[in-house]
Amino acid sequence: KTLSKDQNNRVTRHCDPSVCIHCDKCKKSCIFLDKYKIDISNTDRLRELAYHCFLCGRCTEVCPKGIDGREIILRMRQEEVAANNDKLAQKGYGFLLFEKKDYIYKNYRKGNKKSVLFPGCNYPSFYPKTTKYLSKMLKEVADMGTVYDCCGKPISELGLKKEEERTLNGIYKRMKEQGVEEIVTMCPNCFHYLKPKFRDYNFDLEVKSVYEKFTELGIGQKIKGDFSVFLPCPDREPREMYKHIENFIEGDMFPVNEVQCCGLGGCAIVKEPQLAQDMCDTMKLRTEQVYTYCATCAGNLERRGTKPIKHILNEIIGSDERAAIKNSMLNRLKTKFI
């Protein structure tokens, strides 16, 4: 079955678990909920296990009553942090906080343009050559700059609301100082996080996907034929970035439905390493070539033993670079000095 192009019939989402009808659709669709034999209405148990959830949104996607399980658990994390004097009470996130809390590899040297490419953290880590090629190409074609920074989603998903605000305000301030008016994202996490957050914070910065920008500029080659696609968690239900990609596909994309996440969603791998590996092991059973448009998914799945995943953006610009799973952290460090 091909992915539906009509997303107009989605249920309106809300955060009221009391309307749960205990149909078990969320439990059957989520290995985390299934492991603990609970549904999204079991708020007492979910509060205890809030950091075990991958925040992938699968429960939200299948709920017939429109309960937004992802948002409920995210709020539980925020409440726990607030009760702990705005500090993370959970252990095991030290390196993530060290790297992301005030992103140590940020680089705005080439960001003094009205429109800037925002590669995010993991695409430059896994595809450094393609990142440089794309940055150079967009500078030549559209006089765009490039900014290396973290959008702040990992910090936000840990429930650190005040750090979220500080991070977003920092990005906005640096962008405005550079004269930036438009941010072009390559990562679906950056796109789906920054776009609504900028709107909520009344930031006058437009957020586009790189595929929107390619369409606008009339560049990028078509991918011909049918293929399987591993949908990134934030785009699984809205499929907004997916719709942008459709302009470059001559064929059909078939969703990989049996795997709910690449294992890195919601920082849950710290609490549930076996579940994270189990999801990747399910992907190992697939023999056909799989594509994705998330560098995090592509890199982590291959690192954990699946066949190499092709990144759709690479195909559109004619790059055959494979995910650099052995040198990803070194590549990320290098972006600070570009």
C-alpha positions in Angstrom: 0.0 0.0 0.0 1.4 3.4 -1.0 1.5 6.3 1.4 -1.7 8.4 1.3 -1.2 11.8 -0.1 -4.4 13.1 1.5 -3.8 14.0 5.2 -7.0 16.1 5.6 -8.9 13.4 7.6 -6.5 13.2 10.7 -8.2 13.2 14.1 -7.9 16.4 16.1 -5.3 15.8 18.8 -5.6 16.6 22.5 -4.0 15.7 25.8 -6.9 14.2 27.7 -6.2 10.5 28.5 -9.5 10.2 30.4 -11.3 9.7 27.1 -9.4 6.5 26.4 -11.7 3.6 25.4 -9.0 1.0 26.1 -9.0 -0.4 22.6 -5.3 -1.3 23.0 -4.4 0.1 19.5 -1.6 2.1 21.1 -0.3 -0.9 23.0 -0.4 -3.1 19.9 1.5 -0.5 17.9 4.2 0.4 20.4 6.8 -2.0 21.8 7.3 0.2 24.8 3.7 0.2 25.9 3.5 -3.5 25.1 6.5 -4.3 27.2 4.9 -2.7 30.3 1.3 -3.9 29.4 -0.2 -0.4 29.7 -2.1 2.0 27.5 -1.9 5.8 27.2 -4.6 6.2 30.0 -2.3 4.7 32.6 -0.9 8.0 33.6 0.6 7.0 37.0 2.7 4.2 35.4 3.6 6.4 32.4 4.8 9.1 34.8 7.2 6.6 36.3 8.3 5.5 32.8 8.3 8.9 31.0 11.9 8.6 29.9 11.5 5.1 28.6 9.2 6.4 25.8 10.7 6.9 22.4 8.3 9.9 21.7 7.8 8.5 18.2 4.1 9.4 18.0 2.9 5.9 17.0 0.4 5.8 19.8 -0.9 9.3 18.7 -1.1 8.1 15.1 -3.3 5.1 15.8 -5.5 6.5 18.6 -9.2 6.7 17.5 -10.0 9.3 20.2 -7.2 11.6 19.2 -5.2 11.4 22.4 -1.7 12.8 21.8 0.4 10.4 23.8 3.6 11.9 22.8 2.7 15.3 24.1 1.3 13.8 27.4 4.6 12.1 28.1 6.6 15.1 27.1 4.6 17.2 29.6 5.3 14.6 32.3 9.0 15.0 31.6 8.7 18.8 31.9 6.8 18.5 35.2 9.5 16.3 36.6 12.2 18.7 35.7 10.2 21.7 37.1 9.8 19.8 40.4 13.6 19.3 40.5 14.4 23.0 40.3 14.6 23.0 36.5 17.3 20.3 36.5 17.2 16.9 35.0 16.8 14.3 37.7 17.4 11.3 35.4 20.9 9.9 35.0 22.6 8.8 31.8 22.4 12.0 29.7 25.6 13.6 30.7 27.3 13.6 27.3 24.1 14.7 25.5 23.8 17.7 27.9 27.5 18.5 27.5 27.2 18.6 23.7 23.7 20.0 23.2 22.9 22.2 26.1 25.0 25.0 24.5 25.9 23.3 21.3 29.6 23.0 21.3 30.0 22.8 17.5 28.0 25.8 16.5 29.4 27.8 13.6 27.9 30.9 12.1 30.9 32.1 10.1 29.1 31.6 6.8 25.7 32.6 7.9 25.6 36.3 6.9 23.0 35.8 4.1 19.2 36.3 4.0 18.7 32.6 3.4 20.9 29.9 5.1 21.2 26.2 5.0 20.7 24.6 8.4 22.1 21.0 8.1 21.5 20.1 11.8 23.7 17.8 13.8 23.6 14.4 12.2 23.5 15.0 8.4 27.0 16.6 8.5 28.1 13.8 10.8 27.2 11.0 8.5 27.5 12.8 5.1 30.3 15.4 5.4 31.2 15.4 1.7 27.7 15.8 0.6 27.1 18.6 3.1 30.0 20.6 1.8 28.9 20.0 -1.8 25.4 21.1 -1.1 26.5 24.2 0.8 28.7 25.2 -2.1 26.0 24.5 -4.6 23.4 26.6 -2.9 25.8 29.4 -2.4 26.5 29.5 -6.1 22.9 29.0 -7.2 21.1 31.1 -4.7 23.7 33.0 -2.7 22.8 31.1 0.4 24.9 30.8 3.6 25.3 27.8 5.8 24.9 27.7 9.6 26.0 24.7 11.8 24.0 24.5 15.0 21.7 22.1 16.9 18.0 23.0 16.8 17.6 22.1 20.4 15.1 19.3 20.1 17.0 16.8 22.2 17.2 19.2 25.1 13.5 20.0 24.7 12.5 16.3 24.7 14.3 15.8 28.0 11.8 18.2 29.5 14.2 21.1 30.0 11.7 23.8 29.2 13.8 26.7 30.3 16.8 25.4 28.4 14.5 25.0 25.4 13.6 28.7 25.6 17.2 29.8 26.0 18.4 27.7 23.1 15.7 29.0 20.7 16.3 32.6 21.7 20.0 32.1 21.1 19.4 30.7 17.6 17.0 33.6 16.8 19.4 36.2 18.2 22.4 34.8 16.2 20.3 34.6 13.0 19.0 38.1 13.3 22.5 39.5 13.9 23.5 37.8 10.7 20.6 39.3 8.8 19.0 35.9 8.2 15.3 35.8 7.1 14.9 32.2 6.0 16.2 28.9 7.4 16.4 25.9 5.1 16.5 22.7 7.0 17.8 19.3 5.9 16.6 17.3 8.9 13.0 16.3 9.5 13.5 16.8 13.2 14.8 20.3 12.8 12.0 21.1 10.4 9.2 19.9 12.5 10.7 21.3 15.7 11.8 24.8 14.6 8.8 25.6 12.4 6.1 25.5 15.1 8.4 26.7 17.8 9.4 29.8 15.9 5.7 30.4 15.3 4.9 29.9 19.1 7.7 32.3 20.0 6.7 34.9 17.4 10.1 34.7 15.7 10.1 36.3 12.3 12.2 33.6 10.6 10.7 31.5 7.9 11.5 27.7 8.0 11.6 25.7 4.9 12.7 22.2 4.0 15.6 21.7 1.6 13.1 20.0 -0.8 10.9 23.1 -0.8 13.9 25.2 -1.6 15.0 22.8 -4.4 11.5 23.1 -5.9 11.6 26.8 -5.6 15.0 27.0 -7.3 14.2 24.4 -10.0 17.1 22.1 -9.1 17.5 18.5 -8.2 17.1 15.3 -10.2 14.2 12.8 -10.1 14.3 9.5 -8.4 12.7 6.9 -10.7 10.9 3.7 -9.7 9.2 2.4 -6.6 11.0 1.8 -3.3 10.5 1.3 0.4 10.9 4.3 2.7 11.6 4.4 6.4 9.5 7.4 7.6 11.2 9.6 10.2 9.1 9.8 13.4 8.2 13.5 13.3 7.0 13.3 9.7 5.1 10.0 9.9 1.7 11.5 10.5 1.8 15.0 9.0 4.0 13.9 6.1 4.7 17.5 5.3 8.3 17.0 4.3 7.2 13.8 2.5 4.9 16.0 0.3 7.9 18.2 -0.5 9.8 15.1 -1.6 7.0 13.9 -3.9 8.1 16.5 -6.4 11.3 14.5 -7.0 9.8 11.0 -7.1 8.7 9.3 -10.3 7.1 6.2 -8.8 5.6 5.2 -5.4 7.1 5.1 -1.9 6.0 2.2 0.2 6.2 2.7 4.0 8.1 0.4 6.3 5.2 -0.1 8.8 6.5 -2.8 11.1 9.2 -0.6 12.7 8.1 2.3 14.8 11.5 4.1 15.3 15.2 3.8 14.4 15.8 3.5 18.2 17.0 7.1 18.9 13.7 8.8 19.4 13.0 10.6 22.6 16.5 9.8 24.1 14.8 6.6 25.3 17.8 4.4 24.3 19.4 5.3 27.6 16.5 3.5 29.5 15.5 1.0 26.9 18.7 -0.1 25.0 17.2 -3.6 24.2 14.0 -2.2 22.7 16.1 0.2 20.6 18.1 -2.7 19.3 14.9 -4.8 18.8 13.5 -2.2 16.4 16.8 -2.2 14.4 16.8 -6.0 14.4 13.3 -6.0 12.8 14.8 -3.9 10.0 17.5 -6.5 9.4 14.8 -8.8 8.0 14.2 -6.6 5.0 16.2 -7.6 1.9 15.2 -4.8 -0.4 16.9 -1.4 -0.6 15.3 1.0 1.8 15.4 4.8 1.6 14.9 7.5 4.2 15.1 11.3 4.5 16.5 11.3 8.0 20.3 11.1 8.5 19.8 10.0 12.1 17.7 7.0 11.0 20.1 6.1 8.2 23.2 6.2 10.3 21.8 4.5 13.4 20.1 1.7 11.5 23.3 0.9 9.6 25.4 1.2 12.7 23.2 -1.4 14.4 23.5 -3.9 11.6 21.0 -3.2 8.9 21.8 -3.0 5.2 22.9 0.5 4.2 20.0 2.9 4.0 20.0 5.4 1.1 19.3 9.0 1.9 16.8 10.5 -0.5 18.5 13.9 -0.5 21.7 12.3 -1.6 19.9 10.6 -4.5 18.3 13.9 -5.6 21.7 15.7 -5.8 23.5 12.7 -7.2 25.7 11.8 -4.3 26.6 8.2 -3.6 28.2 8.9 -0.1 27.3 6.3 2.5 26.8 7.1 6.1 30.2 7.5 7.8 29.2 5.5 10.9 32.8 5.1 12.2 33.8 8.8 12.0 30.5 10.5 12.7 31.5 12.3 15.9 34.8 13.5 14.3 32.9 14.8 11.3 30.5 16.7 13.6 33.5 18.3 15.4 34.9 19.4 12.1 31.8 21.5 11.3 33.0 23.9 14.0 36.0 24.9 11.9 34.5 25.1 8.4 
